[in-house]
């Protein structure tokens, strides 16, 4: 009991981590399965066939490519706009600033199905053709709030004396922003961008309402689940999980190395 009391936080953290990772491990294991029939829900035989031909299912890689394209452009758009909005909200005083601060959180608090239906109504009233561009606009809209929140938190913690010191050393506004402000705000911007990419790539509800005839990867997975789940979906999911883990580990290693270099 004493050991448990001393390590209760560690034990709780490990249990939570196991709970979060367990579904990913199941997906990983079943990516090496060779099912009998249409559904990949029961283990049969170990096989590397799906890994050798991840695009062996019709339209899977096309849907994956479309999701990647939308996620990249949505991340760029939301990151640029969100960064500017965050700096404006923190650094400047203007009318309706408080109201805008409150409205920024609406897309995060609002149910996705409500936003999806609202956007669909807007696009139809405008006569817009549903497809790539309507999905991209919708994704930028709901990713914007997350980017603003992440960047705003970073900007609020910045020491304005560093920028004042740069100006005292005759640095112009652009030079101060590029060499001082932007590097300090970079972690918040990067966090917002990564969050926007993950949310955009993973979104189903808003995309399903506004995609028209376009099919993204989440929509493909949902449609496949109705008639049979190919093993290649598990392969793609495992590869994405592995890339995410490697990025986190790489970022942590770089951060630790910088701390060691900075420590005298």
Secondary structure as GFF3:
##gff-version 3
##sequence-region A 1 264
A	DSSP	alpha_helix	2	6	.	.	.	ID=ss1
A	DSSP	alpha_helix	8	30	.	.	.	ID=ss2
A	DSSP	alpha_helix	49	52	.	.	.	ID=ss3
A	DSSP	alpha_helix	60	91	.	.	.	ID=ss4
A	DSSP	alpha_helix	97	104	.	.	.	ID=ss5
A	DSSP	alpha_helix	106	109	.	.	.	ID=ss6
A	DSSP	alpha_helix	112	126	.	.	.	ID=ss7
A	DSSP	alpha_helix	132	156	.	.	.	ID=ss8
A	DSSP	alpha_helix	160	168	.	.	.	ID=ss9
A	DSSP	alpha_helix	173	176	.	.	.	ID=ss10
A	DSSP	pi_helix	177	181	.	.	.	ID=ss11
A	DSSP	alpha_helix	182	202	.	.	.	ID=ss12
A	DSSP	alpha_helix	205	210	.	.	.	ID=ss13
A	DSSP	alpha_helix	217	227	.	.	.	ID=ss14
A	DSSP	alpha_helix	231	262	.	.	.	ID=ss15
###
